[in-house]
């Protein structure tokens, strides 16, 4: 398996490098490619199985967006071919049509893969726990973001997970986006070690091998403990967060 | 209108002073409520209240409490009268409470110096009305994800809130700090030269200033002490760490040697740890910029003692038990792990770093675990790691992923039972690392270890 991590020098916030760590331990033979800014990514060649982009600063988004835009055509081609992509945290913002930061006075174009816009509320941070489902299997995580997503009505978005408790992509809709094998989700955790059974299914989808992920017993124990807590209405207090 | 404002100010002053007096009579600290009440009654209270003639403020992620306390101690030892918020909140309410406690009934300052620790996000709110002569910024690191997001976000608050008319004393080895408020009338930088025996480029996961603030190219570290602390340059545009106005050239044999504007001077070394050296040079630079003389400072520093409330060492059965608070944030925890890893002899570690509040009634956001250097606990000198608490399986997984062999890892729900799970033979030191608000459980564990070693 070949995994490409995009711009790790910038996209390394909020524990998201833990996703790659978990993959590396779960597939010790996987080849990990770290692509830094200014160097040509490997995924356009079609030889990469999974492309990862994690959380970054708001300035980092402004740097990464034009860099990714240079490879937008190849990105679309690879999505159509079925290459897997995992964008976590505010990397998801870049998949929409635009990102605006009215407080700091800037706006830039996203990749335009999905019909949503993002407004960064620098004084209105969303902090939330999350409980959802994918194909009736639970998924858990956390959110901590300035990103406020606006989805037009009607929309044709395919979501990543249904929202049971917590905040979805925006109020009243489910969480994240999906297009073929591209996943964009604001869920932090990091997502993969927090959801070992989802990771197992994801890896099996990529290489066809259904084998336990790294330290699966411990990881599933931690997952089940968190799931039980998230299913307890008392921890949600008066709000959904 | 002005008369109304004046009347409101005096009502606020007298009411809040009465509340403070009442709280103190009841044995309470009165370190926040009086200031809060004063600001509610008179929103311009902090602006109107007369201040000490000389004010120094300290902010930054780590070390601000220690630095501010050392500054206060040095000033007191030099027989100055000091108002400080040492025992209270570092928000505007805490600063107001400290100032009004030491104010006369007519609002005049009774002390000649003010020393205030200020929360990074509150810098604008505090240093707008309280005109500091000198502001020290210690460093900027990742902190609470929910409140502080990332250091760049906090740098934005500081950049906007730091005053132009104060002398800014900035950590020149922290590129996130040294670039702050370039419009300030005077900025001076402190730095610590590479010291003998320092490992080059320690393997930290979090290095938050990897790209040039001017052109976004990847920065080159000429020297990296830990995380992003060190000296950098940009190979593309030439941006580089600033030259130091206060440069520690040596810290050994109980002495700190400082080069200041080309002149070498020596001070007593308060503590030889590298973070303590940063704190001390920040203290010296701050007070020198406030106008104190080098020889007076040296005299005061000889008598300053840093008491670390977060560290307790117990001797039992010929072994050491170290109870150490390790704030559940990536860099603070990593610094503690580095100290444990570098500590002498064979070691065992007990950790229960769950956030006490979240453990009680929520589920903790554990993203910080994947930013913290748990890999340091894999060091072969650490024979065993026992993790306890509600999130013990998350910690166990993180340690598994860090590469800790299964036979050296024990995980258990009840932290109080961790002491019984430690293999004591062949161990010189047992570290008990706990979250700031779990101190009482740490002492229970320490006591049990002591009993076992008796």
Interface residues (C-beta under 8 A of the other chain):
Chain A: X9 X10 X12 X13 X14 X15 X16 X17 X18 X21 X22 X25 X36 X37 X38 X57 X58 X59 X63 X122 X125 X127 X129 X142 X144 X146 X188 X189 X190 X193 X194 X214 X215 X218 X219 X221 X222 X225 X226 X229 X230 X234 X235
Chain B: X145 X146 X149 X150 X152 X153 X156 X205 X206 X210 X211 X216 X217 X218 X361 X362 X363 X365 X366 X367 X368 X369 X370 X371 X390 X391 X393 X394 X396 X397 X400 X401 X411
